[in-house]
Amino acid sequence: MKNKFNTLHKYIFENSVKQYHKETVNGLFRAILEPVVSNQSFKTCIFFKLSDIENKKSVLQRLSFSEALTYGFNDNLSEFNIKNIQKDDIWEDTEFVVILGQRYSAALIWDFSVSENSDYTDVCILYNSKIIKEIAGKIAENSSVGIKELILKYQPDRRENSMLNNSIRCICSLLNDKNEDLIFNEEEKKHLVCTDDTIQTANIVAQKAKFIAHEIKNNLSIINLYTKIVEKRLINIEIECETAESVNNALKNITNASENVSGLISDLRCLSAPYITEVNLKQLILNTVMMCAEKAEKAGVKIKTENIDDIVISTDKTKFQCALTNIIFNAVEACKKSCTINIYSEVMPDHISVFVKNNGDMIPPEIRNKIFEPDFTTKEKGSGLGLAICKKQLEITGGSINLVYSNKEETVFEIILKKI
């Protein structure tokens, strides 16, 4: 039986939609702190209670370089400049992170010990909600230092934003479902162990996982960007027509990105053949460009879509979008401010070509024959998988990709698709 004074359980059960797997909880922990660690000058006040410190070290280390005032209810957080302020251990196995800021507040509370399956837990997750101030007050009551003044300083009064929090819960549930698909069940494990060619099977799974992990990172970055858009748009209670349209566009892009994640994880789980369907080329390209627009805009890069054929093609939608996203993201990184990325198509007698042209940095001649090789990269933190994935994904759908040319004026890639 839990300590009756552990009032945080109330928030878990009142705000939880479904149980989440521990890997999803770790992902939510990273996501909820990302606005703080990515903007080191962002002043906030943060409270922690964690058990699995090892799995969260990278985020806590980044947090230690920020302007956030951090307090913990653990003895083992001092290496991250997090001071222990625990008075009595009434929280037991309940874990939490609460963030208070003038422009951003969030709360994540979970407890694996109250579930029949220790790999799953109910979760309370809130963004910019007045309930967060109430939760912080409960935490302050069990703090060994006076932090009530901090709560008043860092947490202004907010109106309850139920639309925002319901949207976030839906997104989290969707991602949790896809995360569960990654976990091999007992029958699948037996199959891997009993196969006559276990080493080869394991190598295939490992290689597939590496490729898809790269794509999941791209798609989740898109989800994060557009979730922030939703957050900004829904701060005001009265939503005007123009704002509502912008919110709908953002949610549409979240859905598109989530669908990509779904397809990629399905590939990892069952090593399936490509799923070929008939899709409209113009709409497919426009949807992909819309998902990339936020990153391009932040980099000061324009994406133009002109002369795209309004025709039906036969391809794997997810694989094509991921390939095109990789090419666009690479082009954005190669471009400087005021650069432009042009996307257009041409219908040939036996195939369809989609061209991606940018006027960014030239690809040096000595590396042009290596850019499609796995693990080759010129980026300081690059994985060397992006273009290799593009090539692989398009080839298994009967398409291909090549570098047409790259000079001081422009660089052009061509994606070739089969005609119906």
N, C-alpha and C positions, 0 to 999 in steps of 0.2 A: 504494500500500500504506500502510495506517495505521501510525502509530508503535506498535511492539509493546508499549510501556509504557502504552498507553491501555487500562487495565483496565476502564473503564466499558463498553466494547463487550460484554463478557461478560454484564453485567446486562441489556443491551438484548435480546440474542438469547435469553437464558434465560427472560426474563419477558414477551416479546412474544407476543401471540396472532395478530395480523395487522398488515398495514401500514396506517397512518393517513394521511389527506390533511393537508396543511399547515394548512388552516383548522381541522381537528379538533384538531391539536396546539396551535394558538393558544387554542382553547377550553379544552382540558385545562389549559393553563398558567394561565389565569384561574381555573378551577374549583379547582385545587389550592391557590391562594393565597387564595381567598375567605374561609376561616375566619379567616385572619390579618388581612386588610385590613378585614373587617367588624367585627372586635373589636380595636380599637386598643390595648387594655390587655393583650392576649394576648401573653405573653412567649415568644418563640421565637428560634432561631438559624437563619439561612437562608444557603445558598450558591448562587450563580448562575454560569452561563456561557451567554451569549446572543449570537446574531448579529443577529437582526431586532429591534433595540431599538425602532424607531419603532412597530411594530405592538403593542408591549407597554407603551408609555409610560404609559397611563392607570392600569394596575394598579401599575406601579412607583412612580408619583407618590402613589397612595393608600398604598402600602406605606411610603413615607418618613415618613408621619405616625404610624406604629404604633410599638409598643415592641420590635419585632423587631430583633435584631442581624443586620445584613446584610453579607455579604462576597461579592466578585465576582472572576471570572477574566477581566475585561474592562477595557479602559482607558477606556471611554466610559460608565461608570455612576456617576461622581462626582456628577452633578447630582441623583441620587436618594439621596445619602448612603450609597452602597455602596462600600466601600473595596476597591481592587484588591489581592488577596493572591496573585497568580500567581507561582510560582517559575520554572517552565519550561513552555512551551506544548506539553505532551504531548497535550492534548485535541484539538488541531486543530479539526475541524468538529463534534465532539461537543458537544452542548448539554445543560444540565441545570438543574434547580432541586431542591434538597434542603432540607426543612424539619424541624427537630428541636425538639420541644416536650414538656413534661411530659404534656400531655393529647392532643397531636396531632402526628403525624409523617407525612411524605409525601415521595415521590421521583418525579421525572419526568425521564427521560433519552431523548434522541433524536439522530439523525444522518442528515440527508438525503443526505449524500455517499456513503453505502454502498448506496443504492438505484439501480436502473437508471433509474427515473423520479424526477426531482428534486422532484416534487410530493408524493412519498410516502416514508414512513420507518417502520421498526420502532420501537416505543416500549416502554420499561419504565415502568410506572406502579404504584406501591405506596402503600398507606395503612396506617399503624400496623403495620408489619412489622419483625421483627428484622433483616431484610436491610438496612434503611435505615441502621442503625448501622454495618454493615459497609461500605456505600457511602460513608458520611461519613468513615470511617477511611481509605479509599483517597484521597479528596479531600484529607484532612488531610496525607497524605504528600507532596502536591505543593503545599502552601501555604507562603508565605513567612513566615507568622506561626504561633505555636503555638496551634492551635485544638483540640488533643486534649482539653484540660481543658473546653472548651465542650461538646464531644460528650458527655463524661461528665456534665456538669451538666444539659444539656437533653434528653438521650435516655436515659430509664430502660430497663432490660431489659424486653423485651416478648416474649410468646409469639407464635409465628407464627399469624396470623389468615387462614388460607387461604380460608375461606368468604367473608369480607369482600372480599378482593382478587379472587377469582373473580367475585363479583357485580359489582364495579366494572368489571372487564374486559368482562363481558357488556354492561353498560350503555354503555360507551365504544364497543364494536363496533357496537351498535345505532345510536347517535348518529352514528357515522362513516358508516354505510350511508346514513342519511338525509341527511347532509351531502353525500355524493357525488351524491345525486339532485338537489341544487340546481345542480350544475355542468352547464351546457349542453354537449353533445357537439358534434363538428364538424358533423354533419348538421343539428342544431338551430340552430347558429350561421348556417349557410348559409341556412336557411329564413328566419331573422329578417332577414338582409341582403338576400335576394332578393325578399322580399315587396313588392308594389306599395305597400303602406301601412306602410312601415317605422316611421315616426314614431308612428303610432297604436299599432302593435304594441308598440313600445318603451315607450310611455306606459302601456299596459295592464300590461306586465310590471313596470314600476317601481311602479305603484300597488299591484299585487297583492303585490309583495315588501314594500312598506312595511306593508301590513295584516298579512301573515303574520309578519313579523319581530316585530311587537308580540305576537302570539299565541305565537310560539316562546319569547319572553322569559317569558311567564306560565307556560308548561308546563315550561320548564327550571328555573324557580324552584321548582316543585313537585318536580321530580326531585332538585334539590339538597337540599331539605328532608328528603325521605324517605331519601335516601342517608345523611344524617347520622343518621337514626334507625337505619338498618341498622348503621352504624358503632358507635353506642352499644350496641345490643343484642348485637352479636357480640364485644364486648371480652372477655366471659367465655367461657372454653372450654366449661364445662358450661352448656348451654342448657336451662332448665326449660321445661315445657309452656307456661306462660303467656307466657314470653319468645318461644318459638318461634312462638306464634300472633301475637304483636305483629310479629315480623319478617316473617311471611308477609303480614300486612296491609300492611306498608310496601312490600314487593316488589310486591304487587298494585297499589298506587297508582302505583308507578314504571312498571309496565307500562301502566296506563291513560293516564298522561301521555305516555309514549312513543308510544302509538298515536295520540294527538292530534297529536303532532309529525309523525308519518308521514302522516296525512291532510292536514295543512296544507301540507307540503312537496310532496306530490303535486299539490295545487292550484296551487302556484307553478310547477311544472315544465311542466305540460301545460294549464293553464287549463281544467281539466275541469269538466263539469257536476256538480252535487251527486250524492253517492252515497246514494240513499234506500234504507233497509232497515227492516224491522219490528223494533222493540225494545220492551222493557218500560219504561214511563215511570217507575215507582217505582224500579226498579233503576238506571236511567240517572241519575236525580236523586240517589239515595243514593251512587252511585259518584263523582259530581261533588262532592258535599258532603264526602265522605271526603278527596278530594284537596285541598280548601280548608281542612280542619279545623286543620291545623298553624298556618297563618297567622292564622286566627281565634282560636285558643287563645292564641297569643303576644300578640295585641292585647286579650285579655280579653273577647272577643266570643263569645256562644253562638249556634250554628246549630241551629234546631229544624225537624224535618221531620214535620209532622202532616197528616193528611187528604190524603195523596197517593194518587191512584187507581192501583190495581194493574191496569193495562190495557196492551194492546199498541198502540203508535202507529207511524206511518210517517214517518220523518224521517231526516236526515243526522246520525248519532250524533256525529261529531266536531264539526260546526258547532254543534249544540245545546249540547254540553258546553262548548265555548269561549265561547259566548254567555253561558251561565249562570255560568261561572267569572268572566267579566268583571263581571257584575252583583254577584256575591257579593263579589269583591275590592273593588269600589267601595263596597259597603255596609259592609264591614269598615273601610275607610279613613274613612268618614263617621261611624262609630260611636265612642263613647267606651267606657271600661271599664264592664262590667256591662250593656252593650247586648245586644240579641237580634235575630237575623235569623230570620224565620219563612218557611218555604217550604211551599206547599200548592197543590193543584190543584182544578179544577172542570170537570166534563164538561158542555158546552153542547150544544144540538141540532145545531149545524153545526161545532163546533170544540172544542178542549180548551185551557183556560187554566191556565198555571202562574204563580202569584203569588209575588213575592219582596218581603217587607215587613221594614223595619227601623225602629227607633226612634232613629236617629241624627240628625245635623244635617239641617235642612230645606233643600231646594233652593230658592234664592231665586226668586221669581216672574219676575223680569226675565230669567232665563237658561233657563227651562224649555223654551222653544221652540228653544233652540240646542244642547241637550245631545246630540242625535243627529247634529250636524253634524261632519264631519271637521275635525281640527285645533283644535276648540274644547275648552279645558280650563281649569279653575280651580286646578289643581295646579301647584306651583312647578316640578316636574320631569315633569309629565305630557306625554304625546304628543298627547292629544286624539283618540285613535283608538278607545278602548275601546268606548264605546256606539255609535259609528258602525259599528264592526265587527259588534257584536251585531245591529244593524238590518239591515246588508247580508247577513250570513250567514243570518239567519232568512228574509229576503225571498226569497232564491234557492232556499229549500227550501219555499216556499209559506206560510211563517209570517210573523209580525210581532212587534213589541215596542212598548209604549207606556208612558208614565208615567201611572198612574191618578190619583194625587194626591200632594202633599207638603205637610205642615203641621208645626207645632211638635211634634206627638206622633209622627208616623210618616210614612214614605215607602213607596209601593207601586208596583212595576213589574209589568207583565203580559206574559208571553210567550204568544202565541197559536199553536197548532199545528193543522194540518188533521187531521180524523178520517179513519180508514181507510175 
